[in-house]
Amino acid sequence: MPGYDVREKVFFITGGASGIGRGLAEGVLANHGKVFFVDLQEELGREAHTELAASYGAHNIRFAVADVTNRDSIQEVFNMAVATFGRVDVMVNNAGIVRESQPDKVIAVNLLGVIQGTEIAMAHMRKDKGGNGGRVVNISSLYGLLESPYFPVYSATKQGIRAYTRSLSLSPKLDEIGMEFATLHPDSVDTAIMRFPNVQPGDVLYLDDLLKQFKGKVQYLP
Ligand SMILES: NC(=O)c1ccc[n+]([C@@H]2O[C@H](COP(=O)([O-])OP(=O)(O)OC[C@H]3O[C@@H](n4cnc5c(N)ncnc54)[C@H](O)[C@@H]3O)[C@@H](O)[C@H]2O)c1
């Protein structure tokens, strides 16, 4: 989103307690935007909230515990964000996991969670339904563009995010809806997503080969 001025804009970020989501939250706050973030991890979320509120002002940030796989729960906290800040301008569907041993869980979090989050945001933002317009940013991965022998299920969900989001951006009624859609495709970032206990044996395929290939770019600490 080149040139997008985030001042006074309200961002709703899923999976904001750590890693990329937390970094995005801090970037928004540092540029004078407002953030409502949710995460499954209550303690980590509260810590992040306390630190960010101390640096950027408690009135600019709120945190709530919610699971992106639970549509009602995400709708409830999204409503809280609207009640707190008056509206949401940008929805960032960031929460994600790597867990090849549980394909259903990976699909539920990485793909269905993103689709549900997008639908909830669109219902609020659509200009043709009385909203103010807005933006949805869905966090995919480099493996949303490439295939990987190490994370076939993860890669399928991230390519699904790309296909879903791109399809929405091709809507013939985009101007009427007043929304923009984007995906981000980060390469390896050193976060908790690839660290024990988030990743257990079997959650990444051919682990030895992966560690050799990435030579320290990926930390797997069993
Ligand atoms: N780190 C990387 O190398 C990398 C590269 C490309 C894409 N990504 C993507 O970036 C996003 C953020 O990952 P990260 O690297 O910051 O990892 P992370 O583990 O630091 O952060 C992910 C956050 O999502 C939360 N989360 C997981 N499941 C959830 C659920 N069901 N409901 C709510 N919150 C949930 C976790 O508690 C965690 O705080 C993910 O979608 C990931 O696939 C990461």
The ligand as an SDF file (V2000), in Angstrom:
LIG
                    3D

 44 48  0  0  0  0  0  0  0  0999 V2000
    8.1630  -16.2100   10.2630 N   0  0  0  0  0  0  0  0  0  0  0  0
    8.2580  -16.4910    8.9680 C   0  0  0  0  0  0  0  0  0  0  0  0
    9.3080  -16.9140    8.4570 O   0  0  0  0  0  0  0  0  0  0  0  0
    7.0600  -16.2750    8.0580 C   0  0  0  0  0  0  0  0  0  0  0  0
    7.2800  -16.2340    6.6860 C   0  0  0  0  0  0  0  0  0  0  0  0
    6.1820  -16.0550    5.8460 C   0  0  0  0  0  0  0  0  0  0  0  0
    4.9230  -15.8970    6.3760 C   0  0  0  0  0  0  0  0  0  0  0  0
    4.7360  -15.9360    7.7120 N   0  0  0  0  0  0  0  0  0  0  0  0
    3.3660  -15.7900    8.2100 C   0  0  0  0  0  0  0  0  0  0  0  0
    3.3080  -14.6570    9.0640 O   0  0  0  0  0  0  0  0  0  0  0  0
    2.2290  -14.8390    9.9880 C   0  0  0  0  0  0  0  0  0  0  0  0
    2.7220  -14.5490   11.4030 C   0  0  0  0  0  0  0  0  0  0  0  0
    3.6690  -15.5410   11.7510 O   0  0  0  0  0  0  0  0  0  0  0  0
    4.9370  -15.2510   12.6780 P   0  0  0  0  0  0  0  0  0  0  0  0
    6.1250  -15.7080   11.9380 O   0  0  0  0  0  0  0  0  0  0  0  0
    4.8850  -13.8790   13.2170 O   0  0  0  0  0  0  0  0  0  0  0  0
    4.6770  -16.3490   13.8180 O   0  0  0  0  0  0  0  0  0  0  0  0
    4.3610  -16.2170   15.3790 P   0  0  0  0  0  0  0  0  0  0  0  0
    4.1620  -17.6140   15.8490 O   0  0  0  0  0  0  0  0  0  0  0  0
    5.3890  -15.3600   16.0430 O   0  0  0  0  0  0  0  0  0  0  0  0
    2.9810  -15.4180   15.3860 O   0  0  0  0  0  0  0  0  0  0  0  0
    1.7630  -16.0250   15.0530 C   0  0  0  0  0  0  0  0  0  0  0  0
    0.7510  -15.6020   16.1020 C   0  0  0  0  0  0  0  0  0  0  0  0
   -0.5190  -16.1510   15.7170 O   0  0  0  0  0  0  0  0  0  0  0  0
   -1.1550  -16.6130   16.8960 C   0  0  0  0  0  0  0  0  0  0  0  0
   -2.1460  -17.6280   16.5550 N   0  0  0  0  0  0  0  0  0  0  0  0
   -1.9310  -18.8870   16.1060 C   0  0  0  0  0  0  0  0  0  0  0  0
   -3.0950  -19.5230   15.9520 N   0  0  0  0  0  0  0  0  0  0  0  0
   -4.0690  -18.6490   16.3000 C   0  0  0  0  0  0  0  0  0  0  0  0
   -5.4900  -18.7220   16.3540 C   0  0  0  0  0  0  0  0  0  0  0  0
   -6.1380  -19.8550   16.0430 N   0  0  0  0  0  0  0  0  0  0  0  0
   -6.1700  -17.6290   16.7450 N   0  0  0  0  0  0  0  0  0  0  0  0
   -5.5240  -16.4810   17.0930 C   0  0  0  0  0  0  0  0  0  0  0  0
   -4.1880  -16.3620   17.0810 N   0  0  0  0  0  0  0  0  0  0  0  0
   -3.4770  -17.4340   16.6850 C   0  0  0  0  0  0  0  0  0  0  0  0
   -0.0300  -17.1800   17.7430 C   0  0  0  0  0  0  0  0  0  0  0  0
   -0.4180  -17.3050   19.1090 O   0  0  0  0  0  0  0  0  0  0  0  0
    1.0850  -16.1660   17.4970 C   0  0  0  0  0  0  0  0  0  0  0  0
    1.0770  -15.1340   18.4570 O   0  0  0  0  0  0  0  0  0  0  0  0
    1.7150  -16.2690    9.7830 C   0  0  0  0  0  0  0  0  0  0  0  0
    0.5560  -16.2530    8.9930 O   0  0  0  0  0  0  0  0  0  0  0  0
    2.8550  -16.9340    9.0380 C   0  0  0  0  0  0  0  0  0  0  0  0
    2.4140  -18.0200    8.2560 O   0  0  0  0  0  0  0  0  0  0  0  0
    5.7760  -16.1170    8.5740 C   0  0  0  0  0  0  0  0  0  0  0  0
  1  2  1  0
  2  3  2  0
  2  4  1  0
  4  5  1  0
  4 44  2  0
  5  6  2  0
  6  7  1  0
  7  8  2  0
  8  9  1  0
  8 44  1  0
  9 10  1  0
  9 42  1  0
 10 11  1  0
 11 12  1  0
 11 40  1  0
 12 13  1  0
 13 14  1  0
 14 15  2  0
 14 16  1  0
 14 17  1  0
 17 18  1  0
 18 19  2  0
 18 20  1  0
 18 21  1  0
 21 22  1  0
 22 23  1  0
 23 24  1  0
 23 38  1  0
 24 25  1  0
 25 26  1  0
 25 36  1  0
 26 27  1  0
 26 35  1  0
 27 28  2  0
 28 29  1  0
 29 30  1  0
 29 35  2  0
 30 31  1  0
 30 32  2  0
 32 33  1  0
 33 34  2  0
 34 35  1  0
 36 37  1  0
 36 38  1  0
 38 39  1  0
 40 41  1  0
 40 42  1  0
 42 43  1  0
M  CHG  2   8   1  16  -1
M  END
$$$$
